[in-house]
Amino acid sequence: MSRLALVLSLGVAVVAALAAPSPASARTFALDDLRLLIDIQEPQISPDGSSIAIVVIRPDYTADTYDTTLELVNIASHNRRALTSGRDGVNFPRWSPDGGRIAFIAETSGDNPTAQVFVLSLDGGDARQVTHAASDVQQIAWSPDGKTIAYVTADDSKTPPDGNKYDDGFVVDNNDFLATSAATPNHIWLTAADGTWHRRLTSGPMGLPSMNATYATTSAMRWSPDGRYIAFSRMPSAVEDDEYLQDLQVVDASTGAIHKLTPGVYQMMPAFSSDGTQILFAFPHNGDYNQGNEIFAAPTAGGPARSLTADLDRNVLIAKWMPDGANVLVGANIGTASALWLQPAGGGAAQRLDLGDVNWINDSDWEPVAVGNGGSIAFTGSTGADPTELYYMATTTSPPVKLTNLNDSIASLDLGKTVNIDWRSDGFAEDGTLTYPPGFVPGRKYPLAVFIHGGPIWANNTSFSDLTQLLASAGFLVLRPNYRGSDNLGNAYERAISPDAGAGPGRDIMAGIAAVENLGIVDEKRIGVSGWSYGGYMTSWMITHYKIWKAAVSGAAVDDWVIDYDVADDHKADALQLGATPESDPALYRAVSPLTYAANVTAPTLIMCDTGDPRVPIPESYEFYHALKDYHVPVSFVAYPVDGHLPPDPVRNADIDRRWVAWLKDHM
């Protein structure tokens, strides 16, 4: 293909600055440093605005688990103190309205632990377990008067009428091929804050989206300010693949009566205004799954909803009312940054907040950004040189202040510098990030590792990335391109991947490589490509369509869209993206599957996948592996005997990174 004219954001001065010498004592990031990386999630500002509750997550490589602790950070002094010790699975902390207690979810002890609700008094003493649900509790919310906690848990699996445990056949629905029983719906229950009573609030075959799904839709329930109602997103069935049909419902907390708030489906993220007269919710632009979320406001008394963020033209991932009710804090990706804006609720242009070089962390954390009663903001954030820390803004115009230094041991290392890089492809202005190896020397040529993000509705930014730093420390330039389908450059760019699943994004990635090559720092005989999930799919696509690769790492890749449609847990997503089913357009499904072109592969390829992956089932990796073997391509296939789209433990995750870097290094 011809490489297009490029507009580069990197000049000679930037490249020269990257060559500044590092302290002689500094060492580079190494695999063992993964043991030191600490994660922070779920910041929650206290009602009086003096402190922030956070969940701190530390890897334990001996037990092969992640230790979780609920901690309290004093905003004025930055001091931290642990509120829990020895509890597994701590998550979802929520302050009581009076600030005297914190409710959270944690696993019980014993042989059959379940996730239950605990309440901790800030006056002292141990946390008290207040629920004893048969299934895991997934989310919680305090009533405005602090007397009641709403929680969500799945119904029990139905016992066969005759009690015979072997009578366990179940009717298949839109579940994935790994299912061993029929899905059960998630429902809202109420409990007294002291656990003295419990009451089911919703029931039936419809239920709430799971907060434990492979890629959970962040859609927590919310109480109305007067405590009369709870707003939530409702699924039409218990099967997670039906998330695209969820709609916004309001339930009366006293009677259990439910009514639909606004017409339409695929609505999520409800939030009442402080006076209870309006409710926010997210809905895709033009109702199209392939476009980003807009935030709408609807009158709670009934009436048409209006879009607040149409002009922002971004996939909004966070929307929170400010205390004055006149503005909404929204968060989205833009370019190679994750940004926050203040969006007037009455209409008008959104004002971007100045976060400096800090990006709020856009991961699976349910609530990475919190708004205090006085209008302060707390969020988990990162820069290119700083892994996750807690940041605080006293007002929307205040600069972010870093309140924790949990990852200082990593930040003090000689890390590769990460910068933005721009180019053009097929008429699109595109971007990505480029990370230089530590000790970069201008004029020297380096091997290039292309690291493709998943999603595809996602985006790379300049935040710290552990795998990127491992590759940089191994001597690679690392390009992370935001190909079409990414959610950082507007709806037209995000929509352009449908149904052009591989070819268009492939041209974008090649144009990004050309942009780096034009800097004169790439050894063009040593270029490798890698990725996981949709990044794995694009890796398989790139090695079946281009011959420039010295090596490839394809993780959890959609190598066969027909198999993916038939047995994965999100087959409707395939049909929505491609605009067809395998039955209605079999030629399209063959055309977008890398397996179709396996005879073109020459690059030594490492394939990795979990055996229990419901999102991209491992049979697809077996197909691609056997095809490469049949065509005599050097290939290795590593499977991890665990459930999930990624392993849930630190040891296997570190092993993925180790094999990833070693494969590219050994072959390049």
Stockholm file with secondary structure:
# STOCKHOLM 1.0

chainA/1-668         MSRLALVLSLGVAVVAALAAPSPASARTFALDDLRLLIDIQEPQISPDGSSIAIVVIRPDYTADTYDTTLELVNIASHNRRALTSGRDGVNFPRWSPDGGRIAFIAETSGDNPTAQVFVLSLDGGDARQVTHAASDVQQIAWSPDGKTIAYVTADDSKTPPDGNKYDDGFVVDNNDFLATSAATPNHIWLTAADGTWHRRLTSGPMGLPSMNATYATTSAMRWSPDGRYIAFSRMPSAVEDDEYLQDLQVVDASTGAIHKLTPGVYQMMPAFSSDGTQILFAFPHNGDYNQGNEIFAAPTAGGPARSLTADLDRNVLIAKWMPDGANVLVGANIGTASALWLQPAGGGAAQRLDLGDVNWINDSDWEPVAVGNGGSIAFTGSTGADPTELYYMATTTSPPVKLTNLNDSIASLDLGKTVNIDWRSDGFAEDGTLTYPPGFVPGRKYPLAVFIHGGPIWANNTSFSDLTQLLASAGFLVLRPNYRGSDNLGNAYERAISPDAGAGPGRDIMAGIAAVENLGIVDEKRIGVSGWSYGGYMTSWMITHYKIWKAAVSGAAVDDWVIDYDVADDHKADALQLGATPESDPALYRAVSPLTYAANVTAPTLIMCDTGDPRVPIPESYEFYHALKDYHVPVSFVAYPVDGHLPPDPVRNADIDRRWVAWLKDHM
#=GR chainA/1-668 SS CCCCCCCCSCCHHHHHHHTCCCCTTCCCCCGGGGGGCCEEEEEEECTTSSEEEEEEEEEETTTTEEEEEEEEEETTTCCEEESCCSCSSCEEEEECTTSSEEEEEEECCSSSCCEEEEEEETTSSCCEECCCCSSCEEEEEECTTSSEEEEEEECCCCCCTTCCTTCCCCCCCSCCTTCCSCCCCEEEEEEETTSSCEEECCCSSCBBCCTTSTTCCCCCCEECTTSSEEEEEEBSSSCGGGGGGCEEEEEETTTCCEEECSSSSSCEEEEECTTSSEEEEEEEGGGCTTSCEEEEEEETTSCCCEESSGGGCSCCCEEEECTTSSEEEEEEEETTEEEEEEEETTSSCCEECCCTTCEECCSSCSCSEEECTTSCEEEEEECSSCCSEEEEESSTTSCCEECCCTTHHHHTSCCCCEEEEEEEETTEEEEEEEECCTTCCTTCCEEEEEEECSSSSCCCCSSCCHHHHHHHHTTCEEEEEECTTCSSSCHHHHHTTSSCCSHHHHHHHHHHHHHHHTTTCEEEEEEEEEEETHHHHHHHHHHHHCSCCSEEEEESCCCCHHHHHHHSTTHHHHHHHHTSCTTTCHHHHHHTCGGGGGGGCCSCEEEEEEEECSSSCTHHHHHHHHHHHHTTCCEEEEEEEEESSSCSSHHHHHHHHHHHHHHHHHHC
#=GC SS_cons         CCCCCCCCSCCHHHHHHHTCCCCTTCCCCCGGGGGGCCEEEEEEECTTSSEEEEEEEEEETTTTEEEEEEEEEETTTCCEEESCCSCSSCEEEEECTTSSEEEEEEECCSSSCCEEEEEEETTSSCCEECCCCSSCEEEEEECTTSSEEEEEEECCCCCCTTCCTTCCCCCCCSCCTTCCSCCCCEEEEEEETTSSCEEECCCSSCBBCCTTSTTCCCCCCEECTTSSEEEEEEBSSSCGGGGGGCEEEEEETTTCCEEECSSSSSCEEEEECTTSSEEEEEEEGGGCTTSCEEEEEEETTSCCCEESSGGGCSCCCEEEECTTSSEEEEEEEETTEEEEEEEETTSSCCEECCCTTCEECCSSCSCSEEECTTSCEEEEEECSSCCSEEEEESSTTSCCEECCCTTHHHHTSCCCCEEEEEEEETTEEEEEEEECCTTCCTTCCEEEEEEECSSSSCCCCSSCCHHHHHHHHTTCEEEEEECTTCSSSCHHHHHTTSSCCSHHHHHHHHHHHHHHHTTTCEEEEEEEEEEETHHHHHHHHHHHHCSCCSEEEEESCCCCHHHHHHHSTTHHHHHHHHTSCTTTCHHHHHHTCGGGGGGGCCSCEEEEEEEECSSSCTHHHHHHHHHHHHTTCCEEEEEEEEESSSCSSHHHHHHHHHHHHHHHHHHC
//
